[in-house]
Amino acid sequence: MKRILVMSDTHGNQQLLRIPFEHGDHFTHIFHLGDDYEDLDSNPDLTENRLLTRVPGIFHPGYLDSSLPRLVKVEIDGWRFLLMHSPDDARGQKLDNIDFVLFGHTHRPGIEMREGRFWCNPGHLKRRFDRGQSASWLVIELEGDEARLSLYDIYGTLMICNTITR
């Protein structure tokens, strides 16, 4: 089984960044969707033995000057992901071969089916409460033809859970 931790908008909060690992540390992959993805650079104990994929946020110089890719495609066990910081970055993109569109930026967690694929926002880990939303993160578990999406709040409480089969 593959377990993917999806986080976004950590904004330098090293304390909250560590909380998902306190509620389950058997992650095989980490996706950071921007606004201070460098926060993970200060935490080699969290990234060790895990595949890390990240995209810059809208305030990152690499995002602004396009020296870093705004969109990153990842395939894990035949499941295809498109990572980005802002959902606006998906405009004009062909999504035919994508199972999950993962984005941050709004600080509003959610999972919804749109255009035949899941659009997922893990929320934020900026503060315990920001922009009217509790801090949160997403875990995606892949096992064969089944994917389970679990969205957790800062206390480790399961807020949303979806299981899909392809």
Contacts in CASP RR format, 6 or more apart in sequence:
PFRMAT RR
TARGET T0000
AUTHOR 0000-0000-0000
METHOD contacts of the structure
MODEL  1
MKRILVMSDTHGNQQLLRIPFEHGDHFTHIFHLGDDYEDLDSNPDLTENR
LLTRVPGIFHPGYLDSSLPRLVKVEIDGWRFLLMHSPDDARGQKLDNIDF
VLFGHTHRPGIEMREGRFWCNPGHLKRRFDRGQSASWLVIELEGDEARLS
LYDIYGTLMICNTITR
1 141 0 8 1.000
1 142 0 8 1.000
1 143 0 8 1.000
2 28 0 8 1.000
2 29 0 8 1.000
2 76 0 8 1.000
2 77 0 8 1.000
2 141 0 8 1.000
2 142 0 8 1.000
2 143 0 8 1.000
3 26 0 8 1.000
3 27 0 8 1.000
3 28 0 8 1.000
3 29 0 8 1.000
3 139 0 8 1.000
3 140 0 8 1.000
3 141 0 8 1.000
3 142 0 8 1.000
4 27 0 8 1.000
4 28 0 8 1.000
4 29 0 8 1.000
4 30 0 8 1.000
4 31 0 8 1.000
4 76 0 8 1.000
4 139 0 8 1.000
4 140 0 8 1.000
4 141 0 8 1.000
4 142 0 8 1.000
5 20 0 8 1.000
5 21 0 8 1.000
5 27 0 8 1.000
5 29 0 8 1.000
5 30 0 8 1.000
5 31 0 8 1.000
5 137 0 8 1.000
5 138 0 8 1.000
5 139 0 8 1.000
6 31 0 8 1.000
6 33 0 8 1.000
6 102 0 8 1.000
6 120 0 8 1.000
6 122 0 8 1.000
6 137 0 8 1.000
6 138 0 8 1.000
6 139 0 8 1.000
6 140 0 8 1.000
7 17 0 8 1.000
7 20 0 8 1.000
7 30 0 8 1.000
7 31 0 8 1.000
7 32 0 8 1.000
7 33 0 8 1.000
7 122 0 8 1.000
7 125 0 8 1.000
7 137 0 8 1.000
7 138 0 8 1.000
8 32 0 8 1.000
8 33 0 8 1.000
8 34 0 8 1.000
8 35 0 8 1.000
8 85 0 8 1.000
8 103 0 8 1.000
8 104 0 8 1.000
8 105 0 8 1.000
8 121 0 8 1.000
8 122 0 8 1.000
8 123 0 8 1.000
8 124 0 8 1.000
8 125 0 8 1.000
9 33 0 8 1.000
9 34 0 8 1.000
9 35 0 8 1.000
9 36 0 8 1.000
9 104 0 8 1.000
9 105 0 8 1.000
9 107 0 8 1.000
9 123 0 8 1.000
9 124 0 8 1.000
9 125 0 8 1.000
9 126 0 8 1.000
10 16 0 8 1.000
10 17 0 8 1.000
10 32 0 8 1.000
10 34 0 8 1.000
10 35 0 8 1.000
10 36 0 8 1.000
10 37 0 8 1.000
10 39 0 8 1.000
10 124 0 8 1.000
10 125 0 8 1.000
10 126 0 8 1.000
11 35 0 8 1.000
11 36 0 8 1.000
11 39 0 8 1.000
11 124 0 8 1.000
11 125 0 8 1.000
11 126 0 8 1.000
12 36 0 8 1.000
12 39 0 8 1.000
12 126 0 8 1.000
13 39 0 8 1.000
13 125 0 8 1.000
13 126 0 8 1.000
13 127 0 8 1.000
14 39 0 8 1.000
14 42 0 8 1.000
14 43 0 8 1.000
16 125 0 8 1.000
16 126 0 8 1.000
16 127 0 8 1.000
16 128 0 8 1.000
16 135 0 8 1.000
16 154 0 8 1.000
17 39 0 8 1.000
17 40 0 8 1.000
17 43 0 8 1.000
17 46 0 8 1.000
17 125 0 8 1.000
18 43 0 8 1.000
18 46 0 8 1.000
19 125 0 8 1.000
19 135 0 8 1.000
19 137 0 8 1.000
19 154 0 8 1.000
19 156 0 8 1.000
20 125 0 8 1.000
20 137 0 8 1.000
20 139 0 8 1.000
20 152 0 8 1.000
21 27 0 8 1.000
21 46 0 8 1.000
23 152 0 8 1.000
23 156 0 8 1.000
27 50 0 8 1.000
27 139 0 8 1.000
28 50 0 8 1.000
28 51 0 8 1.000
29 50 0 8 1.000
29 51 0 8 1.000
29 52 0 8 1.000
29 53 0 8 1.000
29 76 0 8 1.000
30 40 0 8 1.000
30 46 0 8 1.000
30 47 0 8 1.000
30 50 0 8 1.000
30 51 0 8 1.000
30 52 0 8 1.000
30 53 0 8 1.000
30 54 0 8 1.000
31 53 0 8 1.000
31 54 0 8 1.000
31 74 0 8 1.000
31 81 0 8 1.000
31 83 0 8 1.000
31 102 0 8 1.000
32 39 0 8 1.000
32 40 0 8 1.000
32 52 0 8 1.000
32 53 0 8 1.000
32 54 0 8 1.000
32 55 0 8 1.000
33 54 0 8 1.000
33 55 0 8 1.000
33 57 0 8 1.000
33 83 0 8 1.000
33 84 0 8 1.000
33 85 0 8 1.000
33 102 0 8 1.000
33 103 0 8 1.000
33 104 0 8 1.000
33 105 0 8 1.000
33 122 0 8 1.000
34 54 0 8 1.000
34 55 0 8 1.000
34 56 0 8 1.000
34 57 0 8 1.000
34 60 0 8 1.000
34 85 0 8 1.000
34 104 0 8 1.000
35 57 0 8 1.000
35 58 0 8 1.000
35 59 0 8 1.000
35 60 0 8 1.000
35 85 0 8 1.000
35 104 0 8 1.000
35 105 0 8 1.000
35 126 0 8 1.000
36 57 0 8 1.000
37 54 0 8 1.000
37 55 0 8 1.000
37 56 0 8 1.000
37 57 0 8 1.000
37 60 0 8 1.000
40 46 0 8 1.000
40 47 0 8 1.000
40 52 0 8 1.000
40 54 0 8 1.000
53 72 0 8 1.000
53 74 0 8 1.000
53 83 0 8 1.000
54 72 0 8 1.000
54 83 0 8 1.000
55 68 0 8 1.000
55 69 0 8 1.000
55 70 0 8 1.000
55 71 0 8 1.000
55 72 0 8 1.000
55 83 0 8 1.000
55 84 0 8 1.000
55 85 0 8 1.000
56 62 0 8 1.000
56 63 0 8 1.000
56 68 0 8 1.000
56 70 0 8 1.000
56 85 0 8 1.000
57 63 0 8 1.000
57 85 0 8 1.000
57 86 0 8 1.000
57 105 0 8 1.000
58 64 0 8 1.000
58 85 0 8 1.000
58 86 0 8 1.000
58 105 0 8 1.000
60 68 0 8 1.000
61 67 0 8 1.000
62 68 0 8 1.000
63 70 0 8 1.000
63 85 0 8 1.000
70 84 0 8 1.000
70 85 0 8 1.000
70 86 0 8 1.000
70 89 0 8 1.000
71 82 0 8 1.000
71 83 0 8 1.000
71 84 0 8 1.000
71 89 0 8 1.000
71 90 0 8 1.000
71 93 0 8 1.000
72 82 0 8 1.000
72 83 0 8 1.000
72 84 0 8 1.000
73 80 0 8 1.000
73 81 0 8 1.000
73 82 0 8 1.000
73 83 0 8 1.000
73 98 0 8 1.000
74 80 0 8 1.000
74 81 0 8 1.000
74 83 0 8 1.000
75 81 0 8 1.000
76 142 0 8 1.000
77 142 0 8 1.000
77 144 0 8 1.000
79 99 0 8 1.000
79 100 0 8 1.000
79 142 0 8 1.000
79 147 0 8 1.000
79 166 0 8 1.000
80 97 0 8 1.000
80 98 0 8 1.000
80 99 0 8 1.000
80 100 0 8 1.000
81 98 0 8 1.000
81 99 0 8 1.000
81 100 0 8 1.000
81 101 0 8 1.000
81 102 0 8 1.000
82 90 0 8 1.000
82 93 0 8 1.000
82 95 0 8 1.000
82 98 0 8 1.000
82 100 0 8 1.000
82 101 0 8 1.000
82 102 0 8 1.000
83 102 0 8 1.000
83 103 0 8 1.000
84 90 0 8 1.000
84 101 0 8 1.000
84 102 0 8 1.000
84 103 0 8 1.000
84 104 0 8 1.000
85 103 0 8 1.000
85 104 0 8 1.000
85 105 0 8 1.000
86 103 0 8 1.000
86 104 0 8 1.000
86 105 0 8 1.000
87 101 0 8 1.000
87 103 0 8 1.000
87 104 0 8 1.000
87 105 0 8 1.000
87 106 0 8 1.000
87 119 0 8 1.000
87 121 0 8 1.000
89 103 0 8 1.000
90 101 0 8 1.000
90 103 0 8 1.000
95 101 0 8 1.000
95 115 0 8 1.000
95 117 0 8 1.000
98 117 0 8 1.000
99 117 0 8 1.000
99 118 0 8 1.000
99 147 0 8 1.000
99 166 0 8 1.000
100 117 0 8 1.000
100 118 0 8 1.000
100 119 0 8 1.000
100 120 0 8 1.000
100 140 0 8 1.000
100 147 0 8 1.000
101 114 0 8 1.000
101 117 0 8 1.000
101 118 0 8 1.000
101 119 0 8 1.000
101 120 0 8 1.000
102 120 0 8 1.000
102 121 0 8 1.000
102 122 0 8 1.000
102 138 0 8 1.000
103 119 0 8 1.000
103 120 0 8 1.000
103 121 0 8 1.000
104 121 0 8 1.000
104 122 0 8 1.000
104 123 0 8 1.000
104 124 0 8 1.000
105 121 0 8 1.000
106 121 0 8 1.000
106 123 0 8 1.000
106 131 0 8 1.000
107 123 0 8 1.000
107 124 0 8 1.000
107 126 0 8 1.000
107 130 0 8 1.000
107 131 0 8 1.000
107 132 0 8 1.000
107 133 0 8 1.000
108 121 0 8 1.000
108 123 0 8 1.000
108 131 0 8 1.000
108 133 0 8 1.000
109 121 0 8 1.000
109 122 0 8 1.000
109 123 0 8 1.000
109 133 0 8 1.000
109 136 0 8 1.000
109 138 0 8 1.000
109 151 0 8 1.000
109 159 0 8 1.000
109 160 0 8 1.000
110 120 0 8 1.000
110 121 0 8 1.000
110 123 0 8 1.000
110 151 0 8 1.000
110 160 0 8 1.000
111 118 0 8 1.000
111 119 0 8 1.000
111 120 0 8 1.000
111 121 0 8 1.000
111 138 0 8 1.000
111 149 0 8 1.000
111 151 0 8 1.000
111 160 0 8 1.000
111 162 0 8 1.000
112 118 0 8 1.000
112 119 0 8 1.000
113 119 0 8 1.000
118 149 0 8 1.000
118 162 0 8 1.000
118 164 0 8 1.000
120 138 0 8 1.000
120 140 0 8 1.000
120 149 0 8 1.000
120 151 0 8 1.000
121 138 0 8 1.000
122 136 0 8 1.000
122 137 0 8 1.000
122 138 0 8 1.000
122 151 0 8 1.000
123 133 0 8 1.000
123 135 0 8 1.000
123 136 0 8 1.000
123 137 0 8 1.000
123 138 0 8 1.000
124 130 0 8 1.000
124 131 0 8 1.000
124 133 0 8 1.000
124 135 0 8 1.000
124 136 0 8 1.000
125 135 0 8 1.000
125 136 0 8 1.000
125 137 0 8 1.000
125 154 0 8 1.000
126 135 0 8 1.000
127 135 0 8 1.000
128 134 0 8 1.000
128 135 0 8 1.000
128 154 0 8 1.000
129 135 0 8 1.000
134 153 0 8 1.000
134 154 0 8 1.000
135 153 0 8 1.000
135 154 0 8 1.000
136 151 0 8 1.000
136 152 0 8 1.000
136 153 0 8 1.000
136 154 0 8 1.000
136 159 0 8 1.000
137 151 0 8 1.000
137 152 0 8 1.000
138 149 0 8 1.000
138 150 0 8 1.000
138 151 0 8 1.000
138 152 0 8 1.000
139 149 0 8 1.000
139 150 0 8 1.000
139 152 0 8 1.000
140 147 0 8 1.000
140 148 0 8 1.000
140 149 0 8 1.000
140 150 0 8 1.000
141 147 0 8 1.000
141 148 0 8 1.000
141 150 0 8 1.000
145 165 0 8 1.000
145 166 0 8 1.000
146 163 0 8 1.000
146 164 0 8 1.000
146 165 0 8 1.000
147 163 0 8 1.000
147 164 0 8 1.000
147 165 0 8 1.000
147 166 0 8 1.000
148 161 0 8 1.000
148 162 0 8 1.000
148 163 0 8 1.000
148 164 0 8 1.000
149 160 0 8 1.000
149 161 0 8 1.000
149 162 0 8 1.000
149 163 0 8 1.000
149 164 0 8 1.000
150 158 0 8 1.000
150 160 0 8 1.000
150 161 0 8 1.000
151 158 0 8 1.000
151 159 0 8 1.000
151 160 0 8 1.000
151 161 0 8 1.000
152 158 0 8 1.000
152 159 0 8 1.000
153 159 0 8 1.000
END
